[in-house]
């Protein structure tokens, strides 16, 4: 009677070395891939110089409180290839303005940012315009919209919103902050 006995496989130094090298190659490969994707998608830059920005924080907070005390409300409309904006005071009456600038900022991709200057819509007297518009269709997705309106104050009236654009139109307001 003959028995075919197989020699048990042994874990040799070469096998262990190959396992360790494969493990670290996978870990390093995943880290390099993730770092590359993160670097291409977002700069991480919020302000140029954090120290200088911190020096202006209290002044910006004061401006935000003074602006909130006005009780003004901005009306942003995005539809049919057009962006419109107007301001109303605390009593619901239109606030005359001299100009409006809007920045559509993508939360993750700085390269997608779009700055627009809105033109006065006919009506009202020159320098006393109540509504502004521009032909523009933002890409679908989430946007941070920064609106600066020259309403004759010492600094522009600032309105910042986080919005959702779907099929070229404003669908719902996700978050609204003034500052």
Residue frames as qw, qx, qy, qz and C-alpha x, y, z in Angstrom:
[[0.000, 0.890, 0.457, 0.000, 0.00, 0.00, 0.00],
 [0.447, 0.131, 0.010, 0.885, 1.37, 3.28, -1.03],
 [0.097, -0.861, -0.427, 0.260, 0.28, 6.52, 0.45],
 [0.386, 0.546, 0.113, 0.735, 0.81, 9.76, -1.25],
 [0.386, -0.746, -0.348, 0.417, 1.55, 12.09, 1.53],
 [0.317, 0.809, 0.070, 0.490, 1.93, 15.71, 0.72],
 [0.501, -0.052, -0.354, 0.788, 4.55, 17.69, 2.40],
 [0.119, -0.854, -0.450, 0.234, 2.89, 20.42, 4.51],
 [0.359, 0.736, 0.060, 0.571, 3.44, 23.95, 3.19],
 [0.560, -0.421, -0.306, 0.644, 5.74, 25.98, 5.32],
 [0.060, 0.989, 0.118, 0.059, 5.69, 29.71, 5.91],
 [0.759, 0.040, -0.027, 0.649, 9.17, 30.71, 4.94],
 [0.270, -0.546, -0.052, 0.791, 11.01, 33.99, 5.31],
 [0.089, 0.042, 0.545, 0.833, 10.38, 34.71, 1.64],
 [0.179, -0.597, -0.729, -0.282, 6.62, 34.27, 2.10],
 [0.330, -0.728, -0.410, 0.439, 6.62, 36.54, 5.14],
 [0.252, -0.343, 0.203, 0.882, 8.66, 39.19, 3.31],
 [0.007, -0.272, -0.663, -0.697, 6.24, 39.09, 0.34],
 [0.257, -0.701, -0.665, -0.016, 3.23, 39.48, 2.68],
 [0.327, -0.661, -0.205, 0.644, 4.77, 42.46, 4.47],
 [0.178, -0.168, 0.394, 0.886, 5.79, 44.16, 1.22],
 [0.084, -0.446, -0.728, -0.514, 2.31, 43.60, -0.29],
 [0.285, -0.733, -0.566, 0.248, 0.62, 44.99, 2.83],
 [0.256, -0.612, -0.030, 0.747, 2.67, 48.19, 2.89],
 [0.139, 0.036, 0.577, 0.804, 2.38, 48.61, -0.90],
 [0.130, -0.619, -0.718, -0.292, -1.42, 48.54, -0.61],
 [0.312, -0.763, -0.375, 0.423, -1.45, 50.99, 2.33],
 [0.262, -0.432, 0.216, 0.836, 0.92, 53.42, 0.60],
 [0.096, 0.233, 0.691, 0.677, -0.96, 53.10, -2.71],
 [0.166, -0.741, -0.646, -0.084, -4.30, 53.93, -1.07],
 [0.323, -0.718, -0.183, 0.589, -2.78, 56.89, 0.82],
 [0.229, -0.218, 0.409, 0.856, -1.19, 58.34, -2.34],
 [0.001, 0.441, 0.736, 0.513, -4.46, 57.91, -4.26],
 [0.240, -0.795, -0.542, 0.126, -6.54, 59.60, -1.54],
 [0.327, -0.609, 0.002, 0.723, -4.04, 62.46, -1.12],
 [0.187, 0.009, 0.554, 0.811, -4.01, 63.04, -4.89],
 [0.095, -0.606, -0.706, -0.354, -7.81, 63.11, -5.11],
 [0.312, -0.791, -0.387, 0.357, -8.06, 65.45, -2.12],
 [0.337, -0.437, 0.183, 0.813, -5.42, 67.80, -3.54],
 [0.108, 0.177, 0.623, 0.754, -7.15, 68.04, -6.90],
 [0.175, -0.636, -0.703, -0.265, -10.64, 68.62, -5.51],
 [0.313, -0.921, -0.213, -0.088, -10.11, 71.27, -2.83],
 [0.407, 0.624, -0.349, 0.568, -7.31, 73.68, -2.07],
 [0.607, -0.433, -0.534, 0.398, -8.15, 73.82, 1.63],
 [0.246, 0.085, -0.107, 0.960, -7.62, 77.57, 1.48],
 [0.108, -0.770, -0.620, 0.106, -10.24, 79.50, 3.41],
 [0.010, -0.994, 0.015, 0.104, -8.30, 82.74, 3.85],
 [0.611, 0.645, -0.324, 0.326, -4.87, 83.82, 2.61],
 [0.290, 0.334, -0.610, 0.657, -3.57, 84.68, 6.07],
 [0.524, -0.546, -0.654, -0.031, -5.39, 83.40, 9.15],
 [0.405, -0.346, -0.368, 0.762, -3.66, 85.84, 11.51],
 [0.037, -0.013, -0.167, -0.985, -4.75, 88.88, 9.48],
 [0.427, -0.389, -0.626, -0.523, -8.28, 87.47, 9.15],
 [0.513, -0.489, -0.642, 0.292, -8.49, 86.99, 12.92],
 [0.239, -0.192, -0.195, 0.932, -7.56, 90.65, 13.45],
 [0.252, -0.080, -0.296, -0.918, -10.65, 91.71, 11.47],
 [0.255, -0.326, -0.909, -0.053, -13.09, 89.25, 13.06],
 [0.088, -0.523, -0.583, 0.615, -14.57, 91.63, 15.65],
 [0.149, 0.364, -0.159, -0.905, -15.06, 94.39, 13.06],
 [0.300, -0.040, -0.772, -0.559, -16.81, 91.97, 10.68],
 [0.218, -0.415, -0.860, 0.202, -19.03, 90.72, 13.52],
 [0.020, 0.486, 0.310, -0.817, -19.97, 94.32, 14.36],
 [0.249, 0.216, -0.453, -0.828, -20.87, 94.98, 10.71],
 [0.279, -0.196, -0.905, -0.254, -22.97, 91.80, 10.65],
 [0.120, -0.501, -0.717, 0.470, -24.93, 92.86, 13.76],
 [0.117, 0.446, 0.029, -0.887, -25.51, 96.37, 12.33],
 [0.278, 0.085, -0.677, -0.676, -26.71, 94.87, 9.06],
 [0.231, -0.331, -0.915, 0.010, -29.06, 92.44, 10.84],
 [0.018, -0.471, -0.503, 0.724, -30.53, 95.38, 12.78],
 [0.203, 0.181, -0.340, -0.900, -31.70, 96.90, 9.49],
 [0.586, 0.261, 0.652, -0.405, -34.17, 94.05, 9.07],
 [0.476, 0.528, -0.395, -0.582, -33.62, 93.88, 5.32],
 [0.769, 0.047, 0.636, -0.039, -34.44, 90.70, 3.39],
 [0.107, 0.462, -0.628, -0.617, -32.95, 89.70, 0.07],
 [0.824, 0.318, 0.352, -0.311, -34.93, 87.89, -2.61],
 [0.087, -0.455, 0.769, 0.439, -32.82, 85.64, -4.84],
 [0.825, 0.365, 0.280, -0.328, -34.40, 83.99, -7.87],
 [0.089, -0.423, 0.790, 0.435, -32.65, 81.56, -10.22],
 [0.618, 0.370, 0.679, -0.144, -34.84, 80.29, -13.05],
 [0.617, 0.726, 0.302, 0.023, -35.17, 80.25, -16.84],
 [0.697, 0.316, 0.052, 0.641, -31.51, 81.11, -17.38],
 [0.023, 0.741, -0.036, 0.670, -31.69, 84.25, -15.27],
 [0.496, -0.298, -0.572, 0.581, -30.46, 85.26, -11.82],
 [0.133, -0.739, -0.191, -0.632, -32.44, 88.05, -10.09],
 [0.473, -0.282, -0.575, 0.605, -31.96, 89.80, -6.75],
 [0.147, -0.691, -0.140, -0.694, -33.78, 92.50, -4.83],
 [0.264, -0.053, -0.677, 0.685, -33.91, 93.81, -1.26],
 [0.357, -0.698, -0.404, -0.471, -36.88, 94.72, 0.91],
 [0.023, -0.453, 0.508, -0.733, -36.81, 96.58, 4.21],
 [0.024, 0.067, 0.886, -0.459, -38.37, 95.47, 7.49],
 [0.461, 0.368, 0.362, -0.722, -41.76, 96.84, 6.34],
 [0.651, 0.336, 0.671, 0.116, -41.65, 94.93, 3.04],
 [0.370, 0.898, 0.017, -0.238, -40.87, 97.99, 0.89],
 [0.836, 0.392, -0.007, 0.384, -38.18, 97.75, -1.83],
 [0.470, -0.717, 0.149, 0.492, -34.72, 99.06, -0.88],
 [0.539, 0.833, -0.120, -0.038, -33.12, 101.16, -3.64],
 [0.772, -0.359, 0.344, 0.395, -29.65, 99.96, -4.68],
 [0.203, 0.826, -0.340, -0.401, -26.85, 101.06, -6.99],
 [0.519, 0.478, -0.688, -0.170, -25.37, 97.69, -7.90],
 [0.877, -0.279, 0.317, -0.230, -25.26, 93.98, -7.08],
 [0.345, 0.529, -0.772, -0.067, -22.39, 91.50, -7.34],
 [0.919, -0.202, 0.178, -0.289, -22.91, 87.77, -6.84],
 [0.145, 0.522, -0.840, -0.034, -20.33, 85.06, -6.36],
 [0.953, -0.071, -0.092, -0.280, -21.46, 81.46, -6.85],
 [0.044, -0.611, 0.777, -0.145, -18.90, 79.47, -4.83],
 [0.846, -0.014, -0.508, -0.160, -18.71, 75.72, -5.11],
 [0.682, -0.680, 0.202, -0.177, -18.19, 74.26, -1.61],
 [0.863, -0.273, 0.350, 0.241, -15.47, 71.85, -2.75],
 [0.687, 0.261, 0.362, 0.574, -14.10, 73.01, -6.11],
 [0.144, -0.687, -0.026, 0.711, -12.64, 76.50, -6.23],
 [0.186, -0.103, 0.631, 0.746, -12.20, 76.21, -10.01],
 [0.034, 0.537, 0.796, 0.276, -16.02, 76.14, -10.43],
 [0.095, -0.623, -0.381, 0.677, -16.57, 79.56, -8.77],
 [0.266, 0.543, 0.504, 0.617, -18.45, 82.13, -10.89],
 [0.121, -0.451, -0.280, 0.839, -18.56, 85.89, -10.23],
 [0.179, 0.615, 0.626, 0.444, -21.44, 87.89, -11.73],
 [0.011, -0.210, -0.176, 0.962, -22.33, 91.56, -11.86],
 [0.204, 0.606, 0.768, -0.020, -26.09, 92.04, -12.09],
 [0.082, 0.206, 0.270, 0.937, -27.56, 94.83, -14.21],
 [0.277, 0.241, 0.430, -0.825, -30.42, 97.05, -13.15],
 [0.192, 0.472, 0.834, 0.210, -33.84, 95.94, -14.35],
 [0.003, -0.384, -0.264, -0.885, -35.79, 98.76, -15.98],
 [0.462, -0.731, -0.464, -0.194, -37.94, 100.76, -13.62],
 [0.558, -0.681, -0.157, 0.447, -37.15, 103.27, -10.91],
 [0.193, 0.970, -0.146, -0.031, -34.97, 106.30, -11.31],
 [0.694, 0.467, -0.423, 0.348, -31.25, 106.08, -12.17],
 [0.183, 0.378, -0.644, 0.639, -29.28, 105.20, -9.03],
 [0.505, -0.123, 0.478, -0.708, -32.54, 104.18, -7.35],
 [0.600, 0.118, -0.689, -0.388, -32.98, 100.70, -8.81],
 [0.674, -0.330, 0.413, -0.517, -34.90, 98.08, -6.90],
 [0.932, 0.035, 0.357, -0.052, -34.22, 94.89, -8.85],
 [0.065, 0.692, -0.642, -0.324, -31.14, 93.50, -10.61],
 [0.928, 0.167, 0.313, -0.117, -30.70, 90.60, -13.03],
 [0.044, 0.609, -0.693, -0.383, -28.22, 88.83, -15.28],
 [0.896, 0.244, -0.231, -0.291, -28.56, 86.04, -17.86],
 [0.090, 0.502, -0.841, 0.181, -26.84, 83.04, -16.28],
 [0.912, -0.186, -0.206, -0.302, -27.58, 79.38, -15.58],
 [0.264, -0.624, 0.710, -0.191, -25.47, 77.95, -12.75],
 [0.455, 0.156, -0.870, -0.110, -24.50, 74.30, -12.91],
 [0.781, -0.441, -0.291, -0.334, -26.67, 71.91, -10.93],
 [0.660, -0.016, -0.580, 0.476, -25.52, 71.18, -7.40],
 [0.457, -0.784, -0.319, 0.274, -24.95, 72.85, -4.06],
 [0.408, 0.551, -0.026, 0.727, -23.59, 76.40, -4.11],
 [0.335, -0.604, -0.351, 0.633, -22.62, 79.02, -1.56],
 [0.263, 0.725, 0.347, 0.533, -23.97, 82.28, -2.93],
 [0.370, -0.456, -0.234, 0.775, -22.34, 85.50, -1.70],
 [0.194, 0.772, 0.443, 0.412, -24.32, 88.61, -2.64],
 [0.332, -0.357, -0.180, 0.854, -22.92, 92.13, -2.13],
 [0.150, 0.787, 0.520, 0.297, -25.41, 94.95, -2.72],
 [0.251, 0.039, -0.108, 0.961, -24.41, 98.62, -2.89],
 [0.177, -0.736, -0.635, -0.152, -27.38, 100.18, -1.07],
 [0.016, 0.815, -0.027, 0.579, -25.70, 103.43, -0.06],
 [0.751, -0.657, -0.024, 0.056, -24.36, 102.10, 3.25],
 [0.169, -0.837, 0.504, 0.126, -20.72, 102.50, 4.36],
 [0.159, -0.300, 0.912, 0.231, -20.10, 98.90, 3.25],
 [0.478, -0.005, -0.636, -0.606, -22.10, 96.68, 0.90],
 [0.769, -0.173, 0.316, -0.527, -25.11, 94.80, 2.26],
 [0.179, 0.355, -0.910, -0.115, -23.88, 91.19, 2.39],
 [0.850, -0.014, 0.184, -0.493, -26.20, 88.21, 1.96],
 [0.125, 0.402, -0.901, -0.102, -24.70, 84.69, 2.08],
 [0.844, 0.018, 0.207, -0.494, -26.75, 81.57, 1.35],
 [0.197, -0.221, 0.935, 0.198, -26.19, 77.90, 0.71],
 [0.681, 0.342, 0.083, -0.643, -28.55, 76.84, -2.07],
 [0.562, 0.043, 0.803, 0.192, -29.38, 73.87, -4.27],
 [0.407, 0.489, -0.316, -0.704, -29.60, 74.36, -8.03],
 [0.506, 0.111, 0.854, 0.055, -31.49, 71.66, -9.93],
 [0.444, 0.569, 0.611, 0.325, -32.27, 71.81, -13.65],
 [0.301, 0.361, 0.141, 0.872, -30.92, 75.37, -13.73],
 [0.348, -0.683, -0.197, -0.611, -33.31, 76.67, -11.05],
 [0.094, -0.359, 0.647, -0.667, -33.18, 77.40, -7.35],
 [0.554, -0.259, -0.759, -0.222, -34.92, 74.47, -5.66],
 [0.618, -0.720, -0.313, -0.031, -34.62, 75.03, -1.94],
 [0.050, 0.801, -0.405, 0.438, -32.55, 77.07, 0.42],
 [0.791, -0.094, -0.562, 0.222, -30.38, 74.80, 2.53],
 [0.552, -0.487, -0.324, 0.594, -28.78, 77.28, 4.84],
 [0.172, 0.850, 0.143, 0.477, -28.89, 81.01, 5.18],
 [0.600, -0.499, -0.212, 0.589, -26.34, 83.10, 7.01],
 [0.204, 0.939, 0.047, 0.273, -25.59, 86.77, 7.05],
 [0.686, -0.589, 0.054, 0.423, -22.20, 88.16, 7.81]]
